[in-house]
Amino acid sequence: MQDILVIITFAAAAGYLLKKFVWTPLFEGKQSVSSTADGAKTKCGKNDCGCH
């Protein structure tokens, strides 16, 4: 009985690790990250005032 529980626990852990580190990165697709919150690569509205 204990062998079955160990096998189930190991399979669940191995499945979790495979999903987290192999499956998701392969099929996730690359996400573009913008440099600012508005995505327009500006710092202070429409003009860059140099305050950051």
N, C-alpha and C positions, 0 to 999 in steps of 0.2 A: 504494500500500500504506500509506503513512504517513497519507494522508487518512482511511482507514478506521479506523486506530488512534486518530486524533484525535477522530473522530466518536464512537467507542465510549467513549473516556475522557470526553468531554464529556457524553454521555448518562448515563453512570454517575454522574458528579458532580451533574448536574442532578436525576437521580432521587433521589439521596441527600438533597439539599437540600430537595426537595419533600416527601419522606417525613418528614424531621426537623421542618420548620417549618410544613408545611401539613397533611399527612395525619394525623399523630399528634395535634396539638391539636384538630382538628375531631372526631375520633372517639374521643378518650380519655375524655371525661367528666370532670366536675369531681370532685376528691377533697377530702373534708373533712379539715382538719388540726385535730387536737385541741391544746389548749393545754398539756397535760401528757402524760407518758408513759402514764399509766393511762387517759386519756381522760375522766376524771371532773371535770376542771378543779379539781383540788385540788393543793396543793403538798406538804403533809407528811402523807400518809395521809388520814384522814377529817376532820381539822380543820386549819385553816391556822394554823400557829404563828408565821408571819411571819419565818421564818429565811432565806427566799430573797429 
